[in-house]
C-alpha cells in the first residue's frame, strides 16, 4: 500500500504539473484586430477576456506616427470588453511595432494580433505574457509565412494541455518503440488531414462540441489504461484508435488556426508550416515523456539494486495514472459541456 501511494503521488505530481497552468490562467487571449480600410488608415478593434478586472484593461500600442482620427467606440453584445478606434499611420505599419500595454501587469494572458492590409495580406502575431510588442513583417513571402506559422503551431501545441495529455496516454499504452512510432504516426496523419480540410473551409463543425469530445477521448484512453494494456481496444488496434481520435483533434487545431487566420497569398505554406510546428512540438513532448520515464526507471532500479522489467514498472504506474488522468478529463468534459448553455 505504501509503495502504491508513492507511485500515485509521483504520477499525480507530474500530471498536475502539466495541468496547473490550465486551471490557474485565463486560456483566452487578448485579441487585437487591425484592419486597413484605406491607404494607411487602420481600424483597430480589441477584445479583452472577462476575467481581466476593469482597472487592468489593456490598451493597444501603435507607432508614434499613428494619430487617432475618430473617438473610441464600444462594441455592444460581445460579452467582453471590446472597443474600436480608427488611426491614420503615415507610411503604414510595415516593419514597425504594435502591441499591448496593461496598466498594472499582465495576468499571464497571451495576446493575439491580426493585421489585414489592403493588398490582401494577413499577418498574425502571438505574444506570450512576457512580451508586449510585435514587429509587423515587411511584406508577405513564403519564408516569412513559413517562419510565422511554424512558430504559431509550435506555441499552440505546447499550450494545448489536453492534446498533450492525450498524446502522453497514447505513449503509455503503446509502451514499445515500434508501437509508439506507429500510434503517434497515425495520430499525426489523421489530425493533419482534418486540420487542412477545416482550415480551408471544406468541413465546418461547431467548436464547443469538438472540445468536449476531445476531453472525452482523453477519458476513453484513461479507461483503456485502467483496464489493462493487452486487453484494451487501443492496445489491439493502435492505429485505428489514434487515427480516429486524431481526426477529431485536427478540428481542435483548426479552430485555433481559424482565429489566427490564413494569409491571402501563401495559404499552402501557412498550412504546411503551422502543421510542422505542431508536429515538432509533439515530437519534443513525446521525447521528454519517454526520457522522463527512462530516467525514472533507472532511478527505481538503482534504489531496488536489481533489474526490474519495464513491464513490471508500467503495471505499477498505469493505475494511478489512469485515475488522475480520468478525473481531470472528466472535469474538462463536464466544464465544456456546461459551456454549451453559457
C-alpha positions, -999 to +999 in steps of 0.1 A: +000+000+000+029+024+008+046+017-025+013+023-044+009+056-026+044+067-036+038+058-072+005+076-071+020+108-057+048+108-083+024+104-112-001+128-098+025+154-093+037+151-129+002+153-144-009+181-122+023+199-131+011+199-167-024+210-159-019+237-133-014+264-159-048+254-174-066+258-141-047+289-130-046+310-161-071+325-185-069+304-217-084+331-240-061+357-253-064+395-257-074+397-293-064+428-314-077+430-350-061+458-371-078+463-405-065+487-432-097+503-445-080+529-467-044+537-476-026+540-442-060+542-424-064+515-399-095+503-379-082+489-346-105+466-327-095+449-294-112+424-271-103+416-236-113+384-217-140+389-190-115+376-163-094+408-166-106+433-139-117+468-151-087+486-135-063+464-156-079+467-190-051+469-215-046+495-243-033+490-278+002+503-285+008+518-320+038+536-335+042+573-327+033+582-363-002+569-358-028+595-350-064+588-339-090+602-364-121+590-346-132+586-309-131+552-292-163+532-298-178+504-277-188+472-295-221+461-279-232+425-273-198+409-274-199+396-238-165+411-231-146+444-231-144+452-268-135+486-283-128+500-318-110+531-330-095+544-363-059+556-367-040+573-396-005+559-397+018+579-420+038+554-440+018+524-429+028+497-403+052+475-422+084+469-402+070+488-372+059+475-338+024+472-324+014+456-291-005+458-259+001+476-226-015+467-192-019+495-166-007+472-138+007+439-151-001+411-175-022+384-156-005+356-176-025+362-207-013+359-243-021+385-269-032+376-304-027+403-330-041+401-365-033+427-392-052+428-425-038+450-453-055+464-484-032+443-505-050+412-492-021+402-469-029+390-434-002+389-407-006+374-373+014+377-341+012+358-309+027+374-278+035+355-247+026+370-213+062+383-211+060+401-244+043+433-252+053+443-287+052+426-321+070+437-352+049+438-383+065+419-412+079+440-441+059+421-467+044+387-472+067+360-486+070+322-484+099+324-460+081+349-438+049+330-437+067+297-430+086+312-400+055+329-386+031+299-389+057+274-377+061+294-345+023+297-341+019+259-345+047+252-321+035+275-294-001+263-298+007+226-292+029+234-262+000+253-247-026+227-257-026+207-225-055+185-235-038+174-267-005+168-249-022+147-222-039+126-249-005+121-266+010+110-233-017+084-228-011+071-263+026+067-255+019+049-222-005+024-238+018+018-268+048+011-245+073-002-271+093+019-295+077+003-326+042+007-313+048+043-301+060+052-337+030+036-353+005+051-329+018+086-330+022+085-368-014+075-372-025+104-349-003+128-368-015+119-403-052+120-391-052+154-375-031+168-404-059+159-427-088+174-408-067+205-399-062+213-436-098+205-446-113+225-418-089+255-422-097+256-459-135+255-452-141+221-467-156+209-434-172+231-408-180+218-374-191+236-342-161+241-319-176+236-284-188+200-290-154+192-306-136+204-275-160+184-252-154+152-272-116+158-271-119+157-233-140+125-237-112+110-259-087+115-230-112+099-206-115+069-230-077+064-230-077+066-192-103+038-190-082+018-215-051+022-193-071+012-162-084-020-179-050-033-188-030-027-219-032-061-236-069-064-232-078-029-245-090-017-278-061+007-282-036-020-275-050-043-302-057-016-328-034+014-320-035+030-355-073+027-357-078+044-323-052+071-326-062+079-362-099+081-353-093+105-324-066+123-345-093+133-370-112+149-341-082+167-326-074+181-360-106+201-358-094+215-325-062+226-341-082+241-370-103+262-345-071+280-333-059+284-369-093+299-379-089+325-351-054+334-363-065+335-400-047+323-431-026+346-454-042+356-487-012+348-509+007+319-492-020+296-479-002+263-487+029+275-468+009+286-438-010+253-435+022+233-440+044+251-416+017+255-389+013+217-390+050+212-390+052+235-359+026+213-342+044+181-351+078+194-339+062+204-306+046+169-303+079+152-310+097+172-284+070+165-259+070+128-267+108+127-263+105+144-229+079+119-217+100+089-228+132+104-214+114+111-181+101+075-179+135+060-187+152+082-161+126+072-135+131+036-144+169+038-139+164+055-105+139+029-094+161+001-104+191+017-086+170+021-054+160-016-056+195-026-066+183-050-091+170-052-127+132-048-128+114-055-161+099-024-178+066-042-179+065-045-142+072-008-136+045+001-162+019-021-144+027-001-112+025+033-128-006+027-150-034+025-124-027+058-106-021+075-139-055+063-152-072+076-121-056+111-122-060+115-160-096+102-159-105+126-131-090+156-149-106+146-183-140+142-166-137+177-152-128+191-186-156+173-203-183+185-177-169+220-178-170+221-217-205+206-219-218+231-194-203+258-216-228+249-243-255+269-225-233+298-212 
